[in-house]
């Protein structure tokens, strides 16, 4: 499918004979959509944009994982603008939405403090994409549903993309925006011989089982209850942590009074003391965490690899539960649900999933045990599969390397892939693929900032070409 700027039957590409840069964005979830918006707004010369995604329907990715009206984003309206340098853009869009304005009474003076359903944010993001495209008569956007299998770099610096079904094509700039990466093969869900698990059935009665510990687990729990499910629900998490609560109104960062230490153990102790002091003085611990997040990236870069691995094993679950917070009403509903006792949280690691339940390794246990359940709903964010054809191809070609923790690909702040400390020209990975390099890059505000930074870099490279510097863009 091809879309032209202003939705004209033919795009206008400027002077005859002038080279038109070709950009490819792989993935049409939120990271890919945001990258397209940033390119349309930042790169002022004509260009051709190819969006690759095997899903024939435009997807919101894990940031917009479902368009259920009841699903709530865990960032306030004030933090969700897709317009660079204009944090009030989403709020203005909501104020202009008569249907939404009539349904929500908190519009005085605006909606900045509220949390909205994912469907509303999705509508806003796609509307801004449509408007950005309509304003560019010199841009063509093409959508391809073929699976990208390989990316190779030619001697002239352009990238050769091969798909499973289509003809190979050349691009000047490629952006990987596949969220958490190309998916690994799903675990089989057919009936299996429980004896192979060396397990005993723990429960004979049916129950629902949710795997994970983040916002998505809470979303699915509420969906089950709202749809009338009255049975037992077990939430299985590796560490037992669930999201903490946002404050009623936004907690502005409280700057830390003393510099943060450089050692991981001392950083944790320092943060705990700062949160205790804040609460003792009538402030919120959330204000301290919001201030800490401003320094998280520089601190992360300074930590040795050993301490990064320690953080990932022992502290990431705690950190995630405090940064990915629930709106207060949803947090209170979760606490009521747990207090009733028909929903329980159990600590253990999920193994093989079948259509009858899941094999679980409890802490300190030597063998797996079988936890019977129907349905089993996996709400975990899977790490990128670095053995998948596309990512494995990039690693073999030397165009990318894994980050120190193996959570994804090594990138810098603009998303450029790094190899031996040097950026790979014109090859980017925006969003959660860089989570091992950039803490919090899986959150909407950080993805927006990175997309614009990458677009600025791409525009600069194209300007170099226009001045006769660098490769043919």
C-alpha positions as CSV (number, residue, x, y, z in Angstrom):
1,X,0.0,0.0,0.0
2,X,1.3,3.5,-0.9
3,X,0.3,6.7,0.8
4,X,1.2,10.1,-0.7
5,X,1.5,13.4,1.1
6,X,-1.7,15.4,1.0
7,X,-3.1,12.0,-0.3
8,X,-2.5,13.1,-3.9
9,X,-2.3,10.4,-6.6
10,X,1.3,11.3,-7.2
11,X,3.9,12.8,-4.9
12,X,6.1,15.7,-6.0
13,X,9.8,15.2,-5.4
14,X,11.3,18.6,-6.3
15,X,13.9,19.2,-9.0
16,X,14.4,16.6,-11.7
17,X,17.5,14.6,-11.2
18,X,17.8,15.4,-7.5
19,X,18.4,12.3,-5.4
20,X,15.5,11.4,-3.1
21,X,16.6,9.7,0.1
22,X,15.0,6.4,0.9
23,X,14.2,5.5,4.5
24,X,13.1,2.2,5.9
25,X,11.4,1.8,9.3
26,X,10.9,-1.8,10.4
27,X,8.0,-2.1,12.7
28,X,4.7,-0.2,12.9
29,X,4.1,-0.3,16.6
30,X,4.4,2.9,18.6
31,X,8.2,3.2,18.1
32,X,7.8,2.8,14.3
33,X,4.8,5.2,14.2
34,X,6.6,7.8,16.3
35,X,9.7,7.5,14.1
36,X,7.5,8.1,11.0
37,X,6.0,11.2,12.6
38,X,9.4,12.6,13.5
39,X,10.8,12.0,10.0
40,X,7.8,13.8,8.5
41,X,8.2,16.8,10.8
42,X,12.0,17.1,10.9
43,X,13.4,16.1,7.5
44,X,12.5,19.0,5.3
45,X,13.7,17.7,1.9
46,X,11.6,15.2,-0.1
47,X,12.0,11.6,0.8
48,X,10.5,8.1,0.3
49,X,9.6,6.1,3.5
50,X,9.0,2.4,3.6
51,X,7.2,0.9,6.6
52,X,7.7,-2.8,7.1
53,X,5.5,-4.9,9.4
54,X,4.1,-8.4,8.8
55,X,0.9,-7.4,10.6
56,X,-1.6,-6.2,7.9
57,X,-3.3,-4.0,10.4
58,X,-1.5,-1.0,11.9
59,X,-0.4,-2.0,15.4
60,X,0.2,0.0,18.5
61,X,2.8,-2.4,19.7
62,X,3.2,-3.1,23.4
63,X,2.8,0.6,24.3
64,X,-0.7,0.4,22.7
65,X,-1.1,-3.3,23.1
66,X,-4.8,-3.3,23.1
67,X,-7.5,-0.9,22.2
68,X,-9.8,-2.0,25.0
69,X,-11.5,1.1,26.3
70,X,-10.8,0.1,29.9
71,X,-7.1,-0.1,29.4
72,X,-5.2,2.9,31.0
73,X,-1.8,4.2,30.0
74,X,0.4,4.7,33.0
75,X,1.7,8.2,32.0
76,X,-0.3,11.4,32.4
77,X,-1.6,13.4,29.5
78,X,1.1,16.0,30.1
79,X,3.8,13.5,29.4
80,X,2.4,12.0,26.2
81,X,2.7,14.6,23.5
82,X,4.1,13.4,20.2
83,X,5.0,17.0,19.2
84,X,8.7,17.8,20.0
85,X,8.9,20.9,22.2
86,X,5.2,21.1,22.7
87,X,4.2,19.2,25.8
88,X,0.6,20.5,25.7
89,X,-0.2,19.1,22.2
90,X,-2.1,16.0,23.5
91,X,-4.0,18.1,26.0
92,X,-5.1,20.5,23.3
93,X,-6.2,17.6,21.1
94,X,-8.3,16.3,23.9
95,X,-9.9,19.7,24.5
96,X,-10.8,19.8,20.8
97,X,-12.4,16.4,21.1
98,X,-16.0,17.2,21.9
99,X,-17.0,13.6,22.6
100,X,-14.1,13.1,25.1
101,X,-14.6,16.5,26.6
102,X,-18.3,15.8,27.3
103,X,-17.5,12.4,28.9
104,X,-14.8,13.7,31.3
105,X,-15.4,16.5,33.7
106,X,-11.8,17.3,34.6
107,X,-11.3,19.8,31.7
108,X,-10.7,22.9,33.9
109,X,-8.2,24.1,32.9
110,X,-7.3,21.0,31.0
111,X,-6.6,17.3,31.0
112,X,-2.8,17.4,31.8
113,X,-3.1,15.5,35.1
114,X,-5.4,12.6,34.0
115,X,-4.7,9.1,32.6
116,X,-6.6,8.2,29.5
117,X,-7.4,4.8,27.8
118,X,-4.9,3.5,25.3
119,X,-7.6,3.8,22.6
120,X,-7.7,7.6,23.0
121,X,-3.9,7.9,22.9
122,X,-3.8,5.6,19.8
123,X,-6.4,7.8,18.0
124,X,-4.3,10.9,18.8
125,X,-1.1,9.4,17.6
126,X,-2.5,8.1,14.3
127,X,-4.3,11.4,13.7
128,X,-1.0,13.3,14.2
129,X,0.6,10.9,11.7
130,X,-2.1,11.5,9.2
131,X,-1.8,15.2,9.6
132,X,2.0,15.1,9.3
133,X,1.7,13.1,6.1
134,X,-1.0,15.3,4.6
135,X,1.2,18.3,5.0
136,X,4.0,16.8,3.0
137,X,3.3,16.8,-0.7
138,X,6.9,15.8,-1.4
139,X,6.8,12.5,0.6
140,X,5.6,9.1,-0.2
141,X,5.0,6.4,2.5
142,X,4.7,2.8,1.4
143,X,3.6,0.0,3.7
144,X,4.9,-3.6,3.2
145,X,3.7,-6.6,5.1
146,X,6.6,-8.9,4.1
147,X,8.8,-10.2,6.8
148,X,12.3,-8.6,6.8
149,X,14.9,-11.3,7.0
150,X,18.2,-9.7,6.2
151,X,19.8,-6.2,6.2
152,X,23.2,-5.9,4.5
153,X,25.4,-2.9,3.9
154,X,26.8,-2.3,0.5
155,X,30.2,-0.7,-0.2
156,X,28.5,2.6,-1.2
157,X,26.9,2.8,2.3
158,X,23.4,2.0,1.4
159,X,21.4,-0.9,3.0
160,X,20.1,-3.9,1.1
161,X,16.9,-5.2,2.7
162,X,15.6,-8.7,1.7
163,X,12.2,-9.9,2.7
164,X,10.6,-13.3,2.7
165,X,8.4,-12.6,-0.3
166,X,9.4,-9.3,-1.9
167,X,12.2,-8.1,-4.2
168,X,15.4,-6.8,-2.5
169,X,15.6,-3.1,-2.2
170,X,18.1,-0.4,-1.3
171,X,17.7,2.2,1.4
172,X,19.9,5.1,2.6
173,X,18.8,4.9,6.3
174,X,17.2,2.0,8.2
175,X,15.5,2.2,11.6
176,X,14.7,-0.9,13.6
177,X,11.5,-0.1,15.6
178,X,10.4,-3.6,16.4
179,X,9.6,-2.9,20.1
180,X,11.0,-5.9,22.0
181,X,12.4,-7.4,18.9
182,X,11.3,-10.0,16.4
183,X,9.3,-12.6,18.3
184,X,10.7,-15.9,19.2
185,X,8.7,-19.0,18.3
186,X,5.8,-19.2,20.7
187,X,5.9,-22.0,23.2
188,X,3.6,-24.9,22.2
189,X,0.2,-25.0,23.8
190,X,-0.8,-28.5,22.9
191,X,-1.6,-31.0,25.5
192,X,1.6,-32.5,26.9
193,X,2.5,-35.4,29.1
194,X,2.8,-33.9,32.5
195,X,5.1,-36.7,33.5
196,X,7.8,-35.2,31.4
197,X,7.8,-32.2,33.7
198,X,8.3,-34.5,36.7
199,X,5.5,-32.7,38.3
200,X,2.5,-33.1,40.5
201,X,-0.7,-31.3,39.9
202,X,-1.1,-28.6,42.5
203,X,-4.7,-27.7,41.9
204,X,-7.6,-29.8,40.7
205,X,-10.1,-27.0,40.2
206,X,-9.9,-24.6,37.2
207,X,-8.3,-21.2,37.7
208,X,-7.0,-18.4,35.5
209,X,-3.2,-17.9,35.5
210,X,-1.6,-14.6,34.6
211,X,2.2,-14.6,33.9
212,X,4.1,-11.4,34.6
213,X,4.3,-8.5,37.0
214,X,3.8,-5.2,35.1
215,X,0.9,-3.0,34.0
216,X,-0.3,-5.5,31.4
217,X,-1.0,-8.1,34.2
218,X,-3.2,-5.6,36.0
219,X,-4.9,-4.7,32.7
220,X,-5.8,-8.3,32.0
221,X,-6.8,-9.0,35.6
222,X,-9.3,-6.1,35.4
223,X,-10.5,-7.2,32.0
224,X,-11.2,-10.7,33.3
225,X,-13.2,-9.4,36.3
226,X,-15.1,-6.8,34.1
227,X,-16.1,-9.5,31.7
228,X,-17.7,-11.5,34.6
229,X,-15.0,-14.0,35.5
230,X,-15.6,-14.8,39.2
231,X,-13.1,-17.7,39.6
232,X,-9.7,-17.8,41.2
233,X,-6.9,-15.9,39.5
234,X,-3.3,-16.5,40.2
235,X,-0.6,-14.0,39.2
236,X,2.7,-15.8,38.8
237,X,5.8,-13.5,39.0
238,X,9.5,-14.2,39.3
239,X,10.0,-11.8,42.2
240,X,6.5,-11.1,43.6
241,X,6.4,-7.3,42.8
242,X,3.5,-5.6,41.2
243,X,3.2,-1.9,40.1
244,X,3.2,0.8,42.8
245,X,0.8,3.8,42.7
246,X,1.1,7.2,41.1
247,X,0.2,10.1,43.4
248,X,-3.2,11.8,42.9
249,X,-1.6,14.8,41.3
250,X,1.7,14.7,39.4
251,X,4.7,14.4,41.8
252,X,7.2,17.0,40.5
253,X,10.9,15.8,40.9
254,X,12.5,16.7,44.2
255,X,16.2,17.2,43.5
256,X,18.4,15.0,45.5
257,X,20.4,17.1,48.0
258,X,23.6,15.2,47.7
259,X,25.3,13.6,44.7
260,X,24.5,10.0,44.0
261,X,27.2,7.5,44.8
262,X,28.9,5.6,42.0
263,X,28.5,2.1,43.5
264,X,25.3,0.2,43.0
265,X,24.9,-0.9,46.6
266,X,25.4,2.7,47.8
267,X,23.0,4.1,45.2
268,X,20.2,1.8,46.5
269,X,20.9,2.8,50.1
270,X,21.0,6.5,49.1
271,X,17.7,6.2,47.3
272,X,16.0,4.4,50.2
273,X,17.2,7.1,52.6
274,X,16.0,9.9,50.3
275,X,12.5,8.4,50.0
276,X,12.3,8.0,53.7
277,X,13.3,11.6,54.3
278,X,10.8,12.8,51.7
279,X,7.9,11.0,53.3
280,X,9.0,12.1,56.8
281,X,8.8,15.7,55.5
282,X,5.4,15.3,54.0
283,X,6.5,14.7,50.4
284,X,6.1,11.6,48.2
285,X,8.7,9.0,47.4
286,X,7.5,9.3,43.8
287,X,9.1,12.7,43.7
288,X,12.4,11.2,44.6
289,X,12.1,8.5,41.9
290,X,11.1,11.0,39.3
291,X,14.2,13.0,40.1
292,X,16.4,9.8,40.0
293,X,15.1,8.9,36.6
294,X,16.7,12.1,35.2
295,X,20.1,10.7,36.2
296,X,19.5,7.0,35.5
297,X,21.1,6.9,32.1
298,X,24.3,8.6,33.1
299,X,24.5,6.4,36.2
300,X,23.9,3.3,34.1
301,X,26.7,4.1,31.7
302,X,29.1,4.6,34.6
303,X,28.4,1.2,36.2
304,X,30.7,-1.7,35.5
305,X,29.2,-4.7,33.7
306,X,29.3,-6.8,36.8
307,X,27.1,-4.3,38.7
308,X,24.7,-4.0,35.7
309,X,24.2,-7.8,35.8
310,X,23.6,-7.6,39.6
311,X,21.0,-4.9,39.0
312,X,19.3,-6.9,36.4
313,X,19.1,-10.1,38.5
314,X,18.2,-8.6,41.9
315,X,16.9,-5.0,41.5
316,X,15.2,-4.5,38.1
317,X,11.9,-6.0,39.3
318,X,11.8,-3.6,42.2
319,X,12.8,-0.6,40.0
320,X,10.3,-1.5,37.4
321,X,7.5,-1.7,40.0
322,X,8.3,1.8,41.1
323,X,8.8,3.5,37.7
324,X,5.9,1.8,35.9
325,X,3.2,3.0,38.3
326,X,-0.6,2.6,38.3
327,X,-3.0,5.5,38.4
328,X,-4.2,5.7,42.0
329,X,-7.8,4.5,41.4
330,X,-6.4,1.4,39.7
331,X,-3.8,0.7,42.4
332,X,-6.6,0.9,45.0
333,X,-8.7,-1.5,43.0
334,X,-5.8,-3.9,42.7
335,X,-5.3,-3.8,46.5
336,X,-9.0,-4.5,47.1
337,X,-8.8,-7.4,44.7
338,X,-5.9,-8.9,46.5
339,X,-7.5,-8.3,49.9
340,X,-10.6,-10.2,49.0
341,X,-8.4,-13.3,48.4
342,X,-9.8,-14.6,45.1
343,X,-6.7,-13.2,43.4
344,X,-3.4,-14.3,44.7
345,X,0.3,-13.5,43.9
346,X,2.8,-16.3,43.9
347,X,6.5,-16.2,43.3
348,X,8.0,-18.6,40.8
349,X,9.4,-19.0,37.4
350,X,7.2,-20.2,34.6
351,X,8.5,-22.9,32.3
352,X,6.7,-24.8,29.6
353,X,3.1,-23.6,29.0
354,X,0.5,-26.1,27.9
355,X,-3.2,-25.9,27.3
356,X,-3.7,-27.3,30.8
357,X,-1.4,-25.0,32.8
358,X,2.3,-24.2,33.2
359,X,5.3,-25.9,34.7
360,X,6.6,-23.7,37.6
361,X,10.0,-23.7,39.4
362,X,9.3,-22.3,42.9
363,X,12.2,-20.6,44.7
364,X,14.5,-23.0,46.4
365,X,12.8,-26.0,44.7
366,X,14.8,-28.6,42.8
367,X,12.1,-29.7,40.3
368,X,9.3,-28.1,38.4
369,X,5.7,-28.5,39.5
370,X,2.6,-28.3,37.3
371,X,0.2,-25.5,38.1
372,X,-3.1,-26.3,36.4
373,X,-5.0,-23.4,34.9
374,X,-7.3,-22.4,32.1
375,X,-6.8,-19.9,30.7
376,X,-3.1,-19.1,30.9
377,X,-2.4,-15.6,29.8
378,X,1.2,-14.5,29.3
379,X,1.6,-10.8,30.1
380,X,5.3,-10.7,30.1
381,X,7.4,-8.5,27.8
382,X,9.7,-10.9,26.1
383,X,13.3,-9.8,25.5
384,X,14.3,-9.6,21.9
385,X,15.3,-13.0,20.4
386,X,18.9,-12.3,19.2
387,X,18.8,-15.6,17.3
388,X,15.9,-14.5,15.1
389,X,16.9,-14.3,11.5
390,X,16.9,-10.5,11.2
391,X,18.8,-9.7,14.4
392,X,21.2,-12.7,13.9
393,X,22.0,-11.4,10.4
394,X,22.9,-7.9,11.8
395,X,25.1,-9.5,14.4
396,X,26.9,-11.7,11.9
397,X,27.4,-8.8,9.5
398,X,29.1,-6.8,12.3
399,X,26.4,-4.0,12.0
400,X,25.3,-4.5,15.6
401,X,26.3,-6.1,18.9
402,X,24.3,-7.1,21.9
403,X,24.3,-4.8,25.0
404,X,26.2,-6.0,28.0
405,X,23.2,-7.8,29.5
406,X,21.9,-9.3,26.3
407,X,18.6,-7.4,26.7
408,X,18.8,-6.1,23.2
409,X,21.2,-4.2,20.9
410,X,23.8,-1.7,22.0
411,X,22.8,1.9,21.0
412,X,23.5,5.5,21.9
413,X,21.0,8.1,23.0
414,X,19.8,8.7,19.4
415,X,19.4,5.0,18.7
416,X,22.4,4.6,16.5
417,X,23.7,1.0,16.7
418,X,27.2,0.9,18.3
419,X,30.0,-1.5,17.4
420,X,33.3,-1.2,19.2
421,X,32.1,2.1,20.7
422,X,31.5,3.6,17.2
423,X,28.1,4.3,15.7
424,X,27.0,2.4,12.6
425,X,26.2,5.2,10.1
426,X,22.5,5.5,9.1
427,X,21.4,2.4,11.1
428,X,19.2,2.9,14.2
429,X,17.3,0.9,16.7
430,X,14.7,3.1,18.5
431,X,12.6,2.1,21.5
432,X,12.8,-1.0,23.7
433,X,15.4,-2.7,21.5
434,X,17.9,-0.5,23.3
435,X,16.6,-1.1,26.9
436,X,20.0,-2.6,28.0
437,X,21.7,0.6,26.9
438,X,19.1,3.2,27.9
439,X,17.0,2.7,31.0
440,X,13.4,3.7,30.6
441,X,13.5,3.7,26.7
442,X,10.5,1.4,26.8
443,X,8.3,4.3,28.0
444,X,6.3,6.6,25.7
445,X,7.9,9.9,26.6
446,X,11.4,8.5,26.2
447,X,10.5,6.9,22.8
448,X,9.2,10.3,21.6
449,X,12.4,12.1,22.6
450,X,14.6,9.5,21.0
451,X,12.6,9.4,17.8
452,X,13.1,13.2,17.3
453,X,16.8,12.9,18.2
454,X,17.2,10.2,15.6
455,X,15.2,12.2,13.0
456,X,17.4,15.3,13.6
457,X,20.5,13.1,13.1
458,X,19.0,11.7,9.8
459,X,18.1,15.2,8.6
460,X,21.7,16.4,9.3
461,X,23.1,13.5,7.3
462,X,20.9,14.3,4.4
463,X,22.0,18.0,4.6
464,X,25.6,16.8,4.4
465,X,24.6,15.1,1.1
466,X,23.1,18.2,-0.2
467,X,26.4,20.1,0.5
468,X,28.3,17.3,-1.3
469,X,29.6,15.8,1.9
470,X,29.3,12.1,2.7
471,X,27.6,9.3,0.9
472,X,24.7,9.6,-1.6
473,X,21.7,9.9,0.7
